[in-house]
Amino acid sequence: MSCYVAAVTTGTAETDVATTATPVAAQARRIDYHQWDSTAELAAGRSYGVTVANGRAAFTTSAARRKVGRTTYETAKWESGWVSPGFAFTQLVPSWSAVTPADSFVEVRVRGRNAAGTLSSWDLMGRWALWDTYTKRTTDSGQADDLASVDVDTWKAAAGLTSWQVRVVLGRRAGTTVRPSFDTVGAVASSLPTTAPATSAPGVARGVVLDVPRYSQMVHRGHFPQWGNGGEAWCSPTSTSMVLGYYEKLPRAASYNWVPSGHTDPWVDYAARMTYDHDYDGTGNWPFNTAYAAPLAGKAFVTRLRDLREAERFIKAGIPLVASVTFGSGELDGAPISSTAGHLLVIAGFTDDGDVVVNDPAASTRAGVRRTYDRGQFERAWLPRSGGLVYVIRDAAHPLPKRSPGNW
């Protein structure tokens, strides 16, 4: 989550800066991603008013009714089986791909179990709809009533949990016949140290740089205060849009014809509206961004990586990544901002020496977006702060790298 810029600097684009990494004791980086993404996988869950066919779980019959605001909705639900990652996890980030026609929505809820067998409550991780005409996309931070609590897009447990479940609620306005549905739901569970490992050695993507288009979030300063006011608040939708542009999967012009003429890259304004979290009051909600991107590109989810060697496997496969970083003054040489409490950018490739080529949307113009960051500095800004979090957005022509170590 997040996209807060502390200060702007005059960092030079395309700069290679070599620094020496400070080794730290090796600590296990435990990460496990599990998803349901096929007819067989979805059919293995428990359905209440939901039919699974052709790779989708869709609303069929009303299993219950309830009010959201002043509107009465019929609901149906799907529940996964229990997932045990094999370690005691302290964080869980769900993500999904869904379709919500007319006045309908999806809710994603999670619960966990500890080693003693104690169950948590079902906590709401997001009420989501593609458009905001009827449902205001929202999370519900807090819910610290038992084993875990919600921090925007992340479910956090002070003591490790051993297994988890996910529930997807499909809602539609009572009396209508629309069929909200989803085709993928999953979550990444993790237990991570707060220190960075020693800088990873360059891997399979040395010298590979993907042709990702360059968009600046800063050219949108003052745009649409009701969705974050552009500029420093829009790093996430700008980064997501760059990856969609790479696949030539940006939304149709008719989708954003409400953006005033003369706005640079109006699809970024559209993406900001489509990812805005009304409780968090921002566009940096991680799964809201992948949920927006998934129907356009084909597939999208949130996960964590252990180091840049894993990121290189995606670049080698032709898949750019949106990465979440945090850094203080002097910690990321060549960046267009001096520090940030949370920032999203695109990993576009690697130099021959293994340094990281990025599209950093915090640059003031398109011309300054492409940058090169020292490998060690980047890992220290990425791994201990967000846990190596990335958005994986891809189309059908770009399958995931083979032999996943469990996190994709």
N, C-alpha and C positions, 0 to 999 in steps of 0.2 A: 504494500500500500504506500501511499504518500507520493508527493512530488513538491518538496519545499526547497526553494533555492535561497541560500543565505546571502550570497553576494556574487556579483559578476566580475570576472577578471578579463585580462586581455590575452589569455592563453592562445598559443599559435596552433592553427589546424595542421594536421599531418606531421606532428612532431614525435620523433622517437626519443624517449628519455630513458637512459639505462640507470637503474638503481640496484643495490644489492639487497636481496630479501634477508630478513632476519629469521633464521630457522627457529621453530618451536617444536616442542615434543609432539610426536605424532599422536593424534587422538582420533578415535573412531568417528567417522561421519556417517551416522546411521540414517538412511533415507529409504523409504519404500513407497512407490506409487502403485495404486491399484485402481482399475477402472472396469466398468461394464460398457461394452461398445459393440455388441453384436446381438442378433436375435437370441442365440443360445445363452449368452451371458445375462441378458436382461430377463429372459424367461426363467432363469434360475432364482430370481428374486420373488418376493411375495407381492401379489397385486391385489388391490381392492378398487374395483371399478376401472382398472387399466388393462388394456389389451396390448400384447407384444406381438408385432409382426413386421417383417421387412426391415429389421434393424431399428425399430422405434417402439417406444412405450407411449401409448396415446390414451387420452381420456375416452372412456366408453360409456360408463354409467355413473351416476352420482352415488357416492358412498356416504356422504355427509353434507351438511350445510353449515355455513357460518358467515358472519358479517366481517367485512374489512372496511372500516369507516362506516359509511351508511349503506353500503351496497352488500346485498346477500349473494354469496357465491356457492355453487355446488362444487364439491371437491372429490377427488379420487387420489389414491396414493400408491406408491411402489416402495418397497423396502428391500435393501440388499441383505445378504447373509453377513455374518461376522467375518471381519478381516483381522488376522493376527500377523503383524509385520515381522515378528520374531525378536523384537526388542521392546523395551518400555519407552514409548514415545511421549514427547511433551508438547508437540505442536502438530496440528492437522490443518491443511488448507484444501478445501474441496473445490472442484470446478465442474462445469457441465456445458452441454450444448442442447439448446431447446428452441422450440417454435411456439409463439404465443399469439395466435390470431385474435383480432378484435379485443373484447374485454376479457382477457384471460391472463394467467400468470403461472409461474412455478415457484415453489418454495423448496429450498434445500435445507435439511436439518441433519444433524449428526448426534450420535451418542457414543459413549465409550464404557469400557469395563476395566477395572483394575485387577491386580493379581489375586485379590481376595474374592473376586466375583461380584463386587459392588457395581451397580449400574448407575450411570449418570442420567440426567433428564435428556430429552430430545431438545437440543438447542438450535435456534434458528440462525442459519448462516447467511441467508439472503432471500428476500422476496423479489423476484426478477421478472421483467417483461421486456421484450425487445424494444417496444415503443413506450412512450410515457404519457399517452393520452389518458389512460385510465389508471394504471398502476404506477406509482412513484417508486422506482427501484430503491430498495433500502436494506440495510443490515440492522443489527440490533446489538450493539456493543454492551457488554456487561454480562448479564445472565450468570453471575458468579454464585450460583445457588448450591453447587455440590462439587463434583470432581474437576470441573473445568469452567472456563469463562471464554467469552467471545471478545476478540479485539479486532473489530471491523471484519476482515476476511480470514482471520486466523483463530483457530480454536486452541486454547492454551491450557495445559494442565500442570500444576505445580509439582505434583508427583506423577511419575510415569504411568501411563495406561497401557494395557496389553493388547486390547482389541477395540475395534470400532465398527459402527454401522452407519449407513446413510439412508435417509428417507427423502423421496421426492414427492411433494404434494402438487397436484395439478388442479388449478381452480379456474372456473368460468362463471360468468354472471348467470345467476339462476334464471332458467327459462330459455336460455340460448342453446344452440346445438354445436357451437365451435368445439374443436378438439385440440387443446394444447397437448404438446408431446415433447419428448426428449429422446435423443439417440445416444448420448454419452453422459455418464456421470462417473466421477472418480475423486480421489483425494490423495494427497501426498502426506505421509506421516514421517516425522523426523525426531531425532534426538541428537543435538549437535553441540559441539563445544563453542565457546564464545571467542576462541582464538583462531587465527588463520594457520593452516599448515604451512610448511616450507613451500616456496614457490614451485609450482609444477614444471616439469621439463616439457618443452615443446613437443607436440604430437603430430597427428596425421594431417593437419590442415596448414602447416607452414607454407606461406606464400599464396594461400587461397583467400581471395577477397570477393564476396558476392556483390552484385550490382544492385544494391538496395537504394531506392530513391531517397533524397535528402530533404526533410521538412524541418522547419524551425518552429518550436512552440512559441518563441518570443514575438514572432510577427503577429500573434493573436492577442497581444496585450489589450485588455479592456473589452474583449469580445464576450458577450452574453454573461453578465454577472450572475444570472440565475443558475449557471452551470459552471461556476468557478472563476469567471472573469478572465479566462485565457492566460497567456503569458506563463509565468512560473508554475501555475497550477496544472498545466496540460501536458506534462512530459509523457504520461502513460498513453493517452489517446493519440498523441503525435507519434510515439514509437510504434504503437499498434498499427497506425495508418501507414507508416513506412514499410512495415512487413507486408501488409495487404497490397500496397503498391508494387512491391517486389514481385508478387504473384499475379499482378494485374487483376486483383480482386477487390478493388475499391468499390464503394457503393455507387449505384447509378446516379447520374446528375439530378434526376428527378427527385431523389431522396433528400437532397439538400438544397432544393430551389428556394427554401425559405431563408437561406443565408444571403445577406445583402450582396449585390454585385460589387466587385472590386475587392472582396476578401481573398487574400492569398490562401491557396489550398483549402477551399471551403469544406472538403471532406474531413478535415481535422475538427472543424466546428461541429460537424455532424457526429463524429466519433465521441467528442466530449459530451454531447447531449445523450448519446446512446450508452455511455458508461457511467454517468453521474449517479452517485450514491447519495440519496437525500438525507440519510442519517449521518453518514460520515462527512457530508458536505464537500465532496470532492470527486475527481475522476480517476483517482489512483487505486481503486478497488481492483485487486488482481483478477479474481475470477469474473468480475463484471466485464473486464476487458476481453478475456478469452471467450466469454459467452457471446459478446458482440461479434468477435472475429470469426467464430466457428461456422455460422451459416454462410458467411461470405467466402472464406477460404476452403472450407471443407472439414477441417479438424483443428481443435485448439484446446489446450489444457495448461494448468499450472503445475510445475514440479520444481524440485531442487536438484542441483548438480554438485558433485564433490570437488570439482576443480575445473580448470580450463581445458584439461585434456578431454574431459567429457564434452565440453562445449565444442571442441574441435571436431568431434565426430559428427555433430549436427552440421557444422559448416561444410565439412567434407561431403555430406549428403545433400548440400544445397539448401539447408534450412537455417535462416538467420534466427537469432534468439533475442527476445526482449529481456534484459537483466535489470535487477533492482540493486542499486548501490547506495552507500552512505559514506561520506568522507569529510574530514576536517581540513582546515587550512594547511596547505603544503603536502597533502597526502595523495593527490592525484595530479601530477604535473601535466600541463598542457590542457587541462579542462577549461571550458568557458566560464565556469563558476568556481568560486574559491572554496565553497563548502556546501553541504546539503545534509539535511536530516532524513532524506529519502528521495531517490531520483531514479527514473527509468530511462534506459537508452538501449540501442540495438547493437548487439555483437554481430558485425558484418564479415569479419575475417581475421586473418593473422598475417603478420609480416614473415619474411624468411627466417627471422631470428625468434619468432614466436610471440612477439608483442601483439597487443590486441587492437585491431582496427574496428572502430565503432562509428555509428551515426549517433551523435549526441545532440538531441533536440534543443538543449539549452543554449546553443549558439544563437547569436542575434540575427543571423541570416542563413539562408540555405548554403551559401558558399562556405561557411565555417562549420557545418555539421559534421563532415568527415574528419575524424581525429585518430591518432594512434596513441595508446596508453601503455605504459610499462606493464609488463605481465605481472610482476610481483605486486606493484601498487594496486593494480586492478583487482587481483585476488583478495588483497587485504581490505579493499572497499566493498567487496561483494560477498565473500564467504562468511566472515564472522558477523556481518551486520544483517543481511537478509537470509543467511543460510544458503547462499548460492541460488536464490530463487530466479526462475525464468518463466516466460510465457513461451510455449512451443506452439507455433501457428504454422500450418502447412496445408498444401493442396494434395490432390491425389497423385500428382506426378512426383512427389517427394516423400517416399516412405521413410519411416523412422529408421535410424541406424540399427543394425542387427545386434543381437547379443547384448541386450540391455543389462546393466548390473543391478536392476531392480527399480530404477527411478524413472523409467519410461516404458 
